[in-house]
Amino acid sequence: MLKKLKVIEGRLTDGEKPVRLFGMSTHGIAWHPEYVCEETFRALKKEWKTNCIRITMYTAEFRGYCMGGDKEHLKEIIEKGVNIAEGLDMYVIIDWHILSDQDPMVYVDEAEEFFADMSARFADKNNVIYEICNEPNGSGTWARVREYADRIIPIIRKNSPDSLIITGTPNWSQDIHCALDQPLAHSNVMYSLHFYAATHKRTLRQRLDRCVKAKLPVFINEFNLCEASGKGDIDVEEANAWFDLIDSAGLSCISWCLSNSGDTCAVFAKGCTKLSNWEDSDLKDSGRMIRDEFLHFADEENSK
Ligand code: IDC
């Protein structure tokens, strides 16, 4: 069984030694439920050597949980994913993917119900990580995120007292300095930083470096090498600068996303329907580079 994750002195650990999680995020599970399956998770573990998967459930967009989505069905997909990940000894992040809804307080009642249910279902599972909101933006200020976190975290902790919890930060999870200035009053919490290398560059890396040095627990739970729109060219030079920092700081990182939509950020070639055994030609440029980086991370972890 995987060990419980514990934040010690700003670092993610298994209670004794530092741990790095890396792997892929699904697209929204209402869009692409097909990747939440044994075949794909196993391939991500064996072929790409990753140790974590993020299961994304949009709250608003495309049959989102709070906008007419089939709540029970979405929860079933998550439960299936959690169980598959557990069987493969992989950690799994349950992502409450706010985006156009901006402020997590908009759907706080639905979030309370969702996280009460999830944390009860998975109370005995060490591999589950709760991401309480993806990317606050606009009206989703740090004050609002704090208010929201103070309602949701105690609900999760009631059922699952030791679980790791990740929260989004304002400005599409770039403003981690807000958390440094005013951290949440809860333990075992990490703060999200998201980057898209062709858009977010040196300034954001400098902020990350400063916050990590100040021992803020930061988790990069979404990145890609293209523009923040999910489109445009990948920026290889910037991507390498990001990977260098991630490596030297020993951070965890999860890439967006398992999809064949044709967008640059979708790691599979447009229309590729394979669920495992991907060859180079089945991957976009972003997918090839991200896979290779995961293999490199895995080598480094294994050589420790
Ligand atoms: C994008 C998807 C796209 C979908 C859109 C919905 O790739 O297929 O139509 O969301 O608005 C994020 C978000 C993530 C975005 C992604 C790329 O967390 O949901 O996915 N992105 O734009 N933040 C920065 C970039």
Residues whose N, C-alpha, C, O or C-beta is under 5 A from the ligand:
A	BS01	IDC	E61 A228 S229 G230
